[in-house]
Amino acid sequence: MANSKAKTLAEQQYNKELRRIKQFIKRAEKRGYRFASDIIPDRPKRITKASVSRLKKITPTTLYKKSTALSEEGKVVSGTERRVQERKISAQKAVQTRRERLA
């Protein structure tokens, strides 16, 4: 049986950030967003604090900026435009729900 080397703190943090980004992309793709295949940087040979901080800089806002999506009309729009549309639809749905509860 091969000996597994204990992961350093930097490696653990790197894996955590990588998992966060991949999960975000997976969830967004289910909602119709499309991302380039090179959006996640290649894994470095040696994982350092700098490589972890590079991943921390990849936030949902930056990912939405780099994505494309189909709008309600079927046009290809930027991810940020589609996000605005999603929030608007969500707000309208909330208004409708409140009206139904009052009635």
Disulfide bonds with the S-S distance in Angstrom:
none
